[in-house]
Amino acid sequence: MIKNTYEKYVLPKLLDTCCSTKPVNYQRKKIVPNASGTILEIGIGSGLNIPFYNFSNIDKVYGLDPSVELCEKAMIKAKELNVNIDFLINGAEEIKLKSNSIDTVLITYTLCSIPNPDDALKEIKRVMKSDANILFCEHGIAPDIKVSKWQNRINPLWGKLFGGCSINRDIPKILNNSGFKIYNLKQMYLPSTPKIVGYNSWGTASL
């Protein structure tokens, strides 16, 4: 009962707050407006990316997330902004869309929380058109040994508190190992953000 109460009432608010800081929103502004065509957002959560979409370049948006509570928040935000989004309440390991149907996959601060990112990326690859792109922005393992050691120590507890989030994943490596080619990769520590969660990688990946 305690776990269900935490996941239903506390965790959605906590994730919404942590993922909407000024430095994180600044990162979203760099990535989200570049999405075009038919879009699949992996981990739409509470809809924090919605205000940054350039809907003049968009045909359709699918928002996928396994959390009913977070999707309900995103639905409210979409309604407030008068935008049409089809919500898929499901994990990324099984995407209920046709193969070769997506032009842009948007992933922001989500690969850290997917239980099996390799399986999810196989599904993402399935639904992407041959010329589709992944636009990604993620936090992950830091290049500094002192920081990464703390990330590895804290990660088990962090995951329990933040819905399975891992702070020590090497996101570019995960994408490369799944067969994606990365270009325009940029990395840095976000300002005004603890280093254990502040090392960001962002860019574009293709098949």
Secondary structure, 3 states (H helix, E strand, C coil): CHHHHHHHHHHHHHHHHHCCCHHHHHHHHHHHHHCCEEEEEECCCCCCCHHHCCHHHEEEEEEEECCHHHHHHHHHHHHHCCCCCEEEECCCCCCCCCCCCEEEEEEECCCCCCCCHHHHHHHHHHHEEEEEEEEEEEECCCCCHHHHHHHHHHHHHHHHHCCCCCCCCCHHHHHHHCCCEEEEEEEEECCCCCHHHHEEEEEEEEC
